[in-house]
Amino acid sequence: MMNLKDFEVWFVTGSQSLYGEETLKQVAEHSQQIAKAFDSAKQIPVRIVFKPTVKSPEEIYSICQEANTVKNCIGIIAWMHTFSPAKMWIGGLKILQKPLLHLHTQFNRDIPWDSIDMDFMNLNQSAHGDREFGFIMSRMRLERKVVVGHWQDKEVLEQINTWSRAAAGWSDWQGARFVRFGDNMRYVAVTDGDKVEAELKFGYSVNTHGVGDLVKVINAISDKEIDTLTSEYEEKYAVVPSLRKGGDQYNALRDAAKIELGLTAFLQDGNYKGFTDTFEDLHGIVQLPGIASQRLMGKGYGFGGEGDWKTAALVRAMKVMGSGLKGGNAFMEDYTYHFDPNDPLVLGSHMLEICESIADGKAKCEIHPLGIGGKADPVRLVFNVAAGPALNASIVDMGNRFRLLVNEVEAIAPTHDLPKLPVARVLWKPYPDMKTGCAAWILAGGAHHTCYSQNLTAEHLQDFAEMAGIECVLIGKETNLRQLKNELKWSEVYYR
């Protein structure tokens, strides 16, 4: 979907002039070596760009100002090789608008027991230089990620990987545009929200186009374009005979292709990164966009059903974060429960729109009635989802703040055939257990729409929430309801 190597993270080392040229030369050499190693590390998906050592308030301010204006710079990794008096950093940190990772490391892994002297100590002062730097950020109440360990450690590389992916998702939101075709599903609360506050807080805009604007673009699609796309359907998916050329429902497949082509053209022309629609507002569209929404998500667009723009934006961000990783991210909904006391499960699905990126094997292309919306039978992709660790994430508007909820889950292989349920679907067990996980989600006000991820972890989303400056509630293996209730109360006081 996206090549994260188009993004840069700048490696900035702090020091001061009093150490002299020889020491500063060694600082620069060590910093270059670390930055080069990070840049070539297979674990880190973005470019890591070395920047000269900063030694004064003016140099620090200048590098932060430059980072703000360079579009493909998505963040800074800062490291204090020596002592760097932190009042020098105040001006730069005040204006820095990009995410910051504080790397608490040192160039040498081990103490050279037989040769260590004061010259070595003066050069390798990260143990207390980083504490000085850490203080000023805490004093300024700045959000940042702190990574501790030797720069060659696998765990350090993985933490930088996680943070840089979150930074890529955050960068992608800045100036992003999402379009809503029609409004929210009538009377639904959780899918609504403050779009002005979202633009202030998150950097993306959400605006509505009447469905007629989309219909006009759909109706301009040529028969040749439709022929090409329906042939692609037949090559890529297991298309049921009735939808194939010569089948009695082939025109429905052509209608679905025409809708996908129209949606694609509209999104490309408007430079949109995602969209919403609603079954209650389809005037002029033959069928609810099913396969169109599924395939557009597969190409990286965000999507939210029933006007759910917050989920559409989150799906897009999580797709960017997961670029290049095995597995996918998809619009999802907790649909129904299996309350067997010995094996409780959640069946996740939606009417139609689950992204093909999470399909286990070749998807089937089918057509079935949809008992809602009053339109022609929609074409959709039907598939199961593979077993394995996953998570569900949701952003809700709490009135005085946005809250990101994350529930770690374990997807399981299908236990039964579902011959009469012609939708994409997945079974999972929420952590820490069914009752606690569901109760925690409800207590925290989690939405019924989520982004389901096979390739991201809670750490990705916690880093992302810190970059956004929003609350993050994690429901995982260690969740205890009593503790969670207290955390929610404490957060209410904090954000008030």
Buried (B, 14 or more C-beta within 10 A) or exposed (E): BBEBEEBBBBBBBBBBEEBEEEBBEBBBEBBBEBBEBBBEBEBBBBBBBBBEBBBBBEBBBBBBBEBEEEEEBBBBBBBBBBBBBBEBBBBBBEEBEBBBBBBBBBBBEEEEEEEEEEEEEBBBBBEEBBBBBBEBBEEEEEEBBEBEBEBEBEEBBBBBBBBBBBBBBBBBBEEBBBBBBBBBBEEBEBBBBEBEBBBEBBBBBBEBBEBEEBBEBBEEBEEEBBEEBBEEBBEBBBBBEBBBEEBEBBEBBBBBBBBBBBBBBBBEEBEBBBBBBBBBBBEEBBBBBBBBBBBBBBEBBBBBBBBBBBBBBBBBBBBBBBBEBEBBBBBBBBBEEBEEEEEBBBBBBBBBBBBBBBBBEEBBBBBBEBEEBEBBBBBBBBBBBBBBBBBBBBBBBBEEBBBBBBBBBBBBEBEEEBEEBBBBBBBBBBBBEBEBBBBBBEBBBBBBBBBBBBBBBBBBBBBBBBBBEBBBBBBBEEBEBEEBBEBBEEBEEEBE
